[in-house]
Amino acid sequence: MNRVHENWALGGVPVSNRVLLAPLAGIGNWFVRLQAKRYGAGLTVSEMVSSHGLAYGDRRTRTEFLRLHPDEGPTSIQLFGADPAIMREAAAIAAESGAALIDLNMGCPVKKVCRTGAGSAMLRDPDNAVAVAVAAREGSGLPVTVKLRPGVRPGDREGVDLARRLAEEAGVVGITFHPRHSSQQHKGLPDYDLAREVVEDLPVPVVISGGLLKPDKALRVLEQTGAAAIMLARGSMGNPWMFQRVLGERTGLPEPAEVLAELGWVIDRAGEHYADGRAARYLRKFHPWYLERLKEFDGEFFTRARLNEINQRLQSTETLDQARAVIASIETLIAV
Ligand SMILES: Cc1cc2nc3c(=O)[nH]c(=O)nc-3n(C[C@H](O)[C@H](O)[C@H](O)COP(=O)(O)O)c2cc1C
């Protein structure tokens, strides 16, 4: 019996199991988190939210990124930013959203983020990173976690040292460790041996993110590292069934009818999130992930050519009803 079903607590917040949804920029909104929760995720993290955007009162940042659904949760809101005073203010605003925790992004390798001193640039300024974490804790009054990487370049260990300081000096209650250096971005093999070392070294729970694309691998990494939990990122995009499969609640892949029904659910929720035309355009990145599930299905019907054709139709939809009509036409075809 593996540990994935065990409940645990992160900074006093009860978490029902050990498989979590990772922060995903441009993706991890309330309905993606709600979906992960429906399929079993023990805790979900929002897409990263700019502390400057919140503190400077940007309406879109507040209403869009801090929107939580009453049935999701526990939810952690992830913030990024390198200025402690601004982080204090932003964390206070984020706490009003109903989040259970605040997570700080100290791992993002994207240039636009690092240029401001935020994301993985914070690994190279540990005193400021500690000050930002203290500010987030004091500003929000919530437990704070940090997601980071081992370092900027292969061989660097500044992230490992920073993780310890964050736990000991900043009162951070947990660390999410993505054991790839930021110069690797999201490619290359994660160093799970290093992850184990960090798990053993830190006085707070460690969550592992990185390379968890298949259920058996995710479970292996949970055991190999001894981590408190694992976090699904790309492996869960358009694939909420991954949570059930990691939890051992489902053995097989979803049937095409289930995949299409789930995409229908996503289309409806996107319509609650954005105005119709914007929702339709926003969903264009989601469609290929669901079609990927159909490719996995062992059957003659969903050939590559047919899936390409369906995708092209979905990519050109301008309204949600047009997207619904494409889905309905496939549902009719597979029903006969
Ligand atoms: C599209 C995309 C967006 C991401 N956005 C964030 C983010 O907002 N905050 C963050 O800490 N990590 C972000 N990440 C990193 C993931 O949370 C995760 O750590 C990484 O993808 C490694 O996990 P994987 O190999 O299982 O995908 C993002 C990754 C991807 C692919």
Ligand as a Chemical Component Dictionary entry (heavy atoms), coordinates in Angstrom:
data_LIG
# 
_chem_comp.id                   LIG 
_chem_comp.type                 NON-POLYMER 
_chem_comp.pdbx_formal_charge   0 
_chem_comp.three_letter_code    LIG 
# 
loop_
_chem_comp_atom.comp_id 
_chem_comp_atom.atom_id 
_chem_comp_atom.alt_atom_id 
_chem_comp_atom.type_symbol 
_chem_comp_atom.charge 
_chem_comp_atom.model_Cartn_x 
_chem_comp_atom.model_Cartn_y 
_chem_comp_atom.model_Cartn_z 
_chem_comp_atom.pdbx_ordinal 
LIG C1  C1  C 0 2.531 25.917 -19.243 1  
LIG C2  C2  C 0 3.238 25.908 -17.914 2  
LIG C3  C3  C 0 3.002 26.929 -17.015 3  
LIG C4  C4  C 0 3.655 26.931 -15.766 4  
LIG N1  N1  N 0 3.383 27.926 -14.894 5  
LIG C5  C5  C 0 3.955 27.918 -13.654 6  
LIG C6  C6  C 0 3.622 28.910 -12.693 7  
LIG O1  O1  O 0 2.783 29.800 -12.914 8  
LIG N2  N2  N 0 4.254 28.846 -11.483 9  
LIG C7  C7  C 0 5.182 27.864 -11.184 10 
LIG O2  O2  O 0 5.713 27.840 -10.078 11 
LIG N3  N3  N 0 5.482 26.903 -12.079 12 
LIG C8  C8  C 0 4.887 26.908 -13.294 13 
LIG N4  N4  N 0 5.174 25.918 -14.188 14 
LIG C9  C9  C 0 6.028 24.793 -13.771 15 
LIG C10 C10 C 0 5.152 23.633 -13.307 16 
LIG O3  O3  O 0 4.395 23.961 -12.153 17 
LIG C11 C11 C 0 6.005 22.381 -13.021 18 
LIG O4  O4  O 0 6.872 22.648 -11.936 19 
LIG C12 C12 C 0 6.823 21.962 -14.229 20 
LIG O5  O5  O 0 6.018 21.928 -15.398 21 
LIG C13 C13 C 0 7.467 20.592 -14.009 22 
LIG O6  O6  O 0 6.499 19.593 -13.905 23 
LIG P1  P1  P 0 6.159 18.580 -15.120 24 
LIG O7  O7  O 0 7.493 18.131 -15.690 25 
LIG O8  O8  O 0 5.385 17.471 -14.451 26 
LIG O9  O9  O 0 5.357 19.353 -16.120 27 
LIG C14 C14 C 0 4.571 25.907 -15.434 28 
LIG C15 C15 C 0 4.821 24.892 -16.356 29 
LIG C16 C16 C 0 4.174 24.889 -17.592 30 
LIG C17 C17 C 0 4.445 23.771 -18.546 31 
# 
loop_
_chem_comp_bond.comp_id 
_chem_comp_bond.atom_id_1 
_chem_comp_bond.atom_id_2 
_chem_comp_bond.value_order 
_chem_comp_bond.pdbx_ordinal 
LIG C1  C2  SING 1  
LIG C2  C3  SING 2  
LIG C2  C16 DOUB 3  
LIG C3  C4  DOUB 4  
LIG C4  N1  SING 5  
LIG C4  C14 SING 6  
LIG N1  C5  DOUB 7  
LIG C5  C6  SING 8  
LIG C5  C8  SING 9  
LIG C6  O1  DOUB 10 
LIG C6  N2  SING 11 
LIG N2  C7  SING 12 
LIG C7  O2  DOUB 13 
LIG C7  N3  SING 14 
LIG N3  C8  DOUB 15 
LIG C8  N4  SING 16 
LIG N4  C9  SING 17 
LIG N4  C14 SING 18 
LIG C9  C10 SING 19 
LIG C10 O3  SING 20 
LIG C10 C11 SING 21 
LIG C11 O4  SING 22 
LIG C11 C12 SING 23 
LIG C12 O5  SING 24 
LIG C12 C13 SING 25 
LIG C13 O6  SING 26 
LIG O6  P1  SING 27 
LIG P1  O7  DOUB 28 
LIG P1  O8  SING 29 
LIG P1  O9  SING 30 
LIG C14 C15 DOUB 31 
LIG C15 C16 SING 32 
LIG C16 C17 SING 33 
# 
